[in-house]
Amino acid sequence: MNVSRRIVLHFPPNITEQPVVYRLVKDFGLTFNILKASVSPGEEGLLVMELSGEQKNYDKGVKYLTEAGVEIQSLSQDVVRDESRCTHCGACITICPTEAFSLEPKTRKVLFDHNKCVVCGLCVKACPPRAMILHF
């Protein structure tokens, strides 16, 4: 059975120069799509990715990552909207590259689809009332 999950990888400084993602492909036959990355040699690294493959290979790949010292976190709900702060101004609609935001024609309310979100963070910066919150 194939699985596909969005995960956040936190790299300790001592392994940022190692070919960790390459090993996921070569040794475990997994495919990946990098959604966001901030990795520099000798510094803590952050990688948001979608990782796909057969369940057994996925499990082996995750085990490899944890044994290597990589902290793994699920991506679900990492960008949230504080409904009490949102003014439905629409600034997020124009900035979002995946169209995770849309305008409800009748109510003129901004809708947020978590499934389309790739946690790029652009909406967080663009939101005037600071209603969008990024959690890692």
C-alpha positions as CSV (number, residue, x, y, z in Angstrom):
1,M,0.0,0.0,0.0
2,N,1.3,3.4,-1.0
3,V,1.3,6.3,1.5
4,S,2.0,10.0,1.0
5,R,2.5,12.3,4.0
6,R,3.6,15.9,4.6
7,I,6.2,16.1,7.3
8,V,8.5,18.6,8.9
9,L,12.1,17.5,9.4
10,H,14.3,19.2,12.0
11,F,18.0,18.6,11.4
12,P,20.6,19.0,14.1
13,P,23.7,20.9,13.0
14,N,26.0,17.9,12.9
15,I,24.1,16.2,10.1
16,T,23.1,19.1,7.8
17,E,26.0,18.2,5.5
18,Q,25.0,14.5,5.1
19,P,22.9,13.3,2.1
20,V,19.9,12.4,4.3
21,V,17.2,12.9,1.6
22,Y,19.3,11.1,-1.0
23,R,19.3,8.0,1.3
24,L,15.5,8.1,1.5
25,V,15.4,7.8,-2.3
26,K,18.3,5.4,-2.9
27,D,17.9,3.1,0.1
28,F,14.2,3.1,0.6
29,G,12.7,3.9,-2.8
30,L,10.8,6.9,-1.6
31,T,9.9,10.0,-3.6
32,F,9.8,13.5,-2.1
33,N,8.5,16.9,-2.9
34,I,10.2,19.7,-1.0
35,L,7.7,22.3,0.1
36,K,10.0,24.6,2.1
37,A,13.6,24.3,3.2
38,S,16.1,26.2,5.4
39,V,19.2,24.1,5.6
40,S,22.7,25.5,6.0
41,P,25.9,23.5,6.8
42,G,26.7,23.5,10.5
43,E,23.4,25.0,11.5
44,E,20.0,23.6,12.5
45,G,17.9,22.8,9.5
46,L,14.3,22.7,8.7
47,L,12.7,20.8,5.7
48,V,9.0,20.6,4.9
49,M,8.4,17.9,2.5
50,E,5.8,15.4,1.1
51,L,7.2,11.9,1.4
52,S,5.7,9.1,-0.6
53,G,6.2,5.4,-1.2
54,E,5.2,1.9,0.0
55,Q,4.2,1.8,3.6
56,K,6.9,-0.6,4.7
57,N,9.6,1.5,2.9
58,Y,8.1,4.7,4.4
59,D,8.4,3.2,7.9
60,K,12.0,2.1,7.3
61,G,12.8,5.6,6.0
62,V,11.3,7.3,9.0
63,K,13.2,4.9,11.3
64,Y,16.4,5.8,9.5
65,L,15.7,9.5,9.9
66,T,15.1,9.2,13.7
67,E,18.2,7.0,14.2
68,A,20.2,9.7,12.3
69,G,19.0,12.3,14.8
70,V,16.4,14.0,12.7
71,E,13.2,15.1,14.6
72,I,10.1,14.4,12.6
73,Q,6.8,16.2,12.9
74,S,3.5,15.8,11.1
75,L,2.6,18.9,9.0
76,S,-1.1,18.7,9.6
77,Q,-2.6,22.0,10.8
78,D,0.7,23.8,11.0
79,V,-0.8,26.9,9.5
80,V,-3.9,28.0,11.3
81,R,-6.2,31.0,11.2
82,D,-7.3,32.8,14.3
83,E,-11.0,33.3,13.4
84,S,-11.4,36.0,16.1
85,R,-8.7,38.1,14.4
86,C,-9.6,37.5,10.7
87,T,-11.3,40.5,9.1
88,H,-11.8,38.7,5.8
89,C,-9.9,41.4,3.9
90,G,-8.7,39.0,1.2
91,A,-5.0,39.8,1.3
92,C,-4.2,36.1,1.7
93,I,-6.2,35.2,-1.4
94,T,-4.0,37.1,-3.8
95,I,-0.7,36.0,-2.2
96,C,-1.3,32.2,-1.8
97,P,0.4,30.2,-4.5
98,T,-1.7,27.1,-4.0
99,E,-5.1,28.8,-3.9
100,A,-5.7,27.5,-0.3
101,F,-7.9,30.7,0.2
102,S,-11.1,31.5,-1.6
103,L,-13.9,34.0,-1.3
104,E,-17.4,32.7,-0.5
105,P,-19.5,34.7,-3.0
106,K,-22.6,35.1,-0.9
107,T,-21.1,35.9,2.5
108,R,-17.9,37.6,1.2
109,K,-16.0,35.5,3.8
110,V,-12.5,34.2,3.1
111,L,-12.4,30.4,3.3
112,F,-9.2,28.5,4.1
113,D,-8.6,24.9,2.8
114,H,-5.9,23.3,5.0
115,N,-5.5,20.5,2.4
116,K,-4.2,22.9,-0.3
117,C,-1.8,24.6,2.1
118,V,2.0,23.9,1.7
119,V,3.0,26.0,4.6
120,C,5.0,28.5,2.6
121,G,4.2,31.3,5.1
122,L,3.3,34.0,2.6
123,C,-0.2,34.4,4.1
124,V,1.4,35.0,7.6
125,K,3.4,37.9,6.3
126,A,0.6,39.3,4.2
127,C,-2.2,39.2,6.8
128,P,-2.8,42.8,8.2
129,P,-4.6,41.7,11.4
130,R,-2.1,38.8,11.9
131,A,-4.8,36.2,11.9
132,M,-2.6,33.6,10.2
133,I,-0.3,31.7,12.6
134,L,2.6,29.4,11.5
135,H,3.4,26.5,13.9
136,F,6.4,24.2,13.5
